[in-house]
């Protein structure tokens, strides 16, 4: 489908930067490369014009050639100097260490994107942070782990956690850090799936696509889902089931009191013995907020309130400490 007559609309530096940032995020390579390349070709390839529908008919080499031409033409318009494109090999090597990649996707990843030139034009731009790390890794000979430990960033990834909700996403990294296990330093990506059924779907989707361990954290009421996942669990993955209730139920009462009293200072105060231990914690908090005129109880907001007052290992329950140890040992 490649025509000898070719006209390209140049990408701006901002557009080039956003494209390479999207290519180095945590997302399955087949999805992110096709999505980014499809958008680039449909928007910047003027002649021959390629629609989304036309894109599906292109071969991987045709797609790769078009994208290379668009990057090259755009960069030459911005800064006509010799293009460097050795960093893309480092990107490929890293992706292959994390993901299982099919041949078509690998062909797309072989596109010689001049990452180095875009980095030069984007000094100190946060969007290029991952690529800067890869460049340092390439130039220094340091391993991904050494680079990650030095800069305390979760990239390159080493482990995935799939949890049910926003509370775990906000609080687990903070609890772990208090226990001297920094998620960013250890390359841990935490996914808040949005419910127990979605946890199962995410795991099934990721387990065959990833080469790195996956930890699944489920609430106590997800035993049926846990049994389904257990049958499909890889030998280096781990399933953790909260013993009672959901994540809010394993937060220490003194920590919950501290968070509420800090948020509503000079307006409301609660003691540990005022909580109703006969119902789940979220239902109890919803009732406490309602009858005391504290507004609507929202899990995400409350998790941030908890995070604001977390300052000691005394704020960590035994079950939370056990969960962190299980994640660390996976």
N, C-alpha and C positions, 0 to 999 in steps of 0.2 A: 504493500500500500504506500510505500515511500515514493514520492514524486520527485523528479529531477528539479522541478521548479519548487522552491521552498521559501516561504516568507515567515518570519518569526517576530512576534511582539516581545521586546525585551522585558525581562523581569526586573523590578526594582530591587535594591539591596534589601529592603525590608521583606519583600516577597521571597527572595533567595534565602534569607536568614530563617524565615518561618518554615520554609520547606525543609531545610536541613535539620531544624529543631524537631520537626514532626517525624523525621526519619530516624532520630536517635532516641525517641521516647520508648517507654515500655509498652509495646503493642505487638501482636503477632506480625512477623515480617510480611507474610502474604497480604494481610489486610492493609498495613500502613504503606507499603511500597506501591501497591495497586491504587490505593486511594490518592496518595500524593501525586504519583505519576499521571494518573487519569486527569486530575485537575490541572496539572501543568500543561499537558498536551492539549486538552480541550480549550484552555484559555489562551495559551501563548503560541500554539502552532496555528498559524493563519492560513497558509497554503502548504500542503493540502489541509483542508479543514477536517478535524477529527472530532466527532461527537462522542458522547459517552457510549452510545450504541456501537459506533465504529471502533472504539477502543477495544471492545471485547473480541473483535475479529483480528486484532493485531497479534503478531508473534512477540515473544519476549525480546528477541534481538531488534525488532522494529521499534518497540517501545523504548528500549535502551538507547538506540541510536538517536531517536527524536529528542529524548530528555537530555542526552549529552550535548546535542546541538543547541538546544535552548539555553542550557547553563553556560556553554562556551560563548555563544553570541551575547548573552546578557552581561557576562563578566567582561568581555572585551569592550563593550560599550561603557561600562563603569570605570574600568581600569585596564587598558590594553597592555598587559605584561604576560610573560610566559606562565601558563597554567600548571599548577602542581596537582597531581591526583594520586598520590601514594597512600594518603590517609584512608581512602575508601577500603583498602585491603585490610587495614586494622579494624575498621567498622565491621567488615564481613567476618573476620576471625572471631571478634567478640560475639556477634550475633549467633554464630555457629556454636559457640560454647554454651549459649543459653537456650537456643531453640533447635528443634528438629525442622529442617528447612527442605522443602521439595525442590526439584530441579528447576521448574519454571521460575519460582521465586528467587532461587540462587542466581539465575540468569539476569533477573532484574537488579539484584544487588550488585552484580558485576559492572553496573553502569559507572563509568569513570567520572564521578562527581568531584569537581575541584574544591573540596572542602577547605583546603589550606588557604586558597585565595579569598574565600568568603570570610574565613576567620581573620585574615589580615585587615579586611575592610570593617571588621566588627570587633575591634579590641574593647575588652571590658564589657561586652554585651552578655547579660545573663542567659539569653537564649542559646548561646554557643558554649555554655559551660561544659556539657558532656563531651563535645568535640575537643575543647581545650584539654580536658583530662586525657582523652585518647591520644592527643598529639604529644602531651608530656610523657605518656606511657611509651609511645613509639620512640621518642627521642632519648628518653632516659634508660630504657630497657627495664623499667620497673614493671612488676606484675600488676594486674587489675586490683588485687587485694592491697598491695603497697600504696597504690595511688589513692584508693578509697580511704584507707586508714589515715593517710596524710591530710587529705582535704575534707574528710568527714562528710562524704556524700554517698547516697545509696547507689550511685552509678559507679562501676558496673554491678549489676544485680547478682546476688548469690542465693537468694531464697525468697519465696512468695508466701504471704499469709492471706488466706481468704476467711473473712469474718462476716457475721450477719449484718452488722449495722454501723452507724456513725459513731456510737459511743466507743466501740473498740478502736475504730480508726483514729479517734482523737486521743484516747487515753492509753492504749497499749504501748505506744512508743515512749510516752512520758514515764509510765511505770518501769519500763525496761531500762530507760536511761538512769533512773534512780538506783537500779540494781546493777549498774555498770555494764549494761549491754545496749549500746547505742545502735538503733536500727539503721540509721544512715551510714554509720561507720562500718557496719557489717553487711551492707548491701541488701537490706530487706525492704521489699515493696509490700505494703498492706492494702488489700482490696476490700472495701466495704461493699458486699454484694447486694445488700438491700433485701434481706430475707433468707430464710433457711432453704427454700426451694431454689433460689438463685445461686446460693452457695454450691449446691450440687451441680447445677448447670455450668457454673464457672469452672468447677474442678474437672468435670468431664471434658470441657472444651480445652482446658490448659494442660491436662496431664500428658496427652499425647504430643503436645506441641512444645513442651519445655523439657530441658535436660537438667534443670535445677530443682531442688526439693520444694514441695508445697506443704504448708501446714494449714489444716482446716480447723477452725474454731467454731463450735456450734453451741447454742443454748440447750438447756436440759430437755426442753420439749421437742427437740429435733432427733429423737432416738431412731425413728423410722428412717429419716434421711441419712443418719449416721450409719445405719446398717447397710443401706444401699451403697453409700460411698465406700464402706469398708471392703465390700466385695470387689471393688475396682481399684483399691489403693495400691500404688506402686510401693516397692519395698523400702524406698528411701523417703517416702512421704509420711506424714503423721496426722492423725485425727484426734482432736481434743474436744471432749464433751464437758461443758460446765456441769458440775455435780447437781446444782440446785438452781432453778430459775434461769435468769438471763444475766448479762454482764453487770447490770446495775445491782443485782442481788448479791454479788460478791464484793461490792465496795464496802469498806468498813463503815459502820454507823458514825464513828467519830469524824471520819473524813466527810461524809455527807452533811453532818451537822455543821462542820467548819465551813464548808462551801456555801451552805444556805445562810448562815449567820454573817459570813463575810459579804455576800451579795446584798443582804437586806439589813446591813448595819444601821442601828438607830431606828429600825422600823419593825423588825421581827426577830425573835430568837427562839431556837428550838433546842431541846436537850435530847440526848441519845435515847432516853427511856420513853420518849413521846412517839416513837415510830411504832406502827402496827406490824408486828412480826408474823401475824397470821395470814397476811396477803403478800403478793409480790411487791417488790420495791417500787416499781413504776406506778402501779395502781395506788400505792400508799402516798407517793409524792404528788401524784395528780390530785388526790383528796386534800393533802396538806396545803397545796398551792390554792386550791379552790376555796376552802373554808376560811383561809386566812387572807384572802384578797391579794395573793402574790402574782396574779396573772396566770396565763396558761403555761402548764409545764411542758417544756420542749426538750427532747433528749439531747439534741446537739448543743443547745444553749447551756443545759445543765452540765454536760460533759466539759465544756469550756470553763464553767464555774469551778468544777472539780480540779481541772488542770491548773487554774489560777492559784489554788491553795496547796497544791502538792509540793512538799518540800523535804520530805523525810521518808525513809524506809518504814517508819512507824505508821505511815499512811497506806501501807500495802498489806492486803490480807494474805493469808497462807495460800489460798487457792490462786490468787493472781500471781504470787511468787512462783507457784508450781507451774502455771501456764507459761511464764517467761522462761523458766528452766527447760521446759519441754521444747519450746521454740528454739532456744539456744542449742540444745543437744540434737536437733534434727539435722 
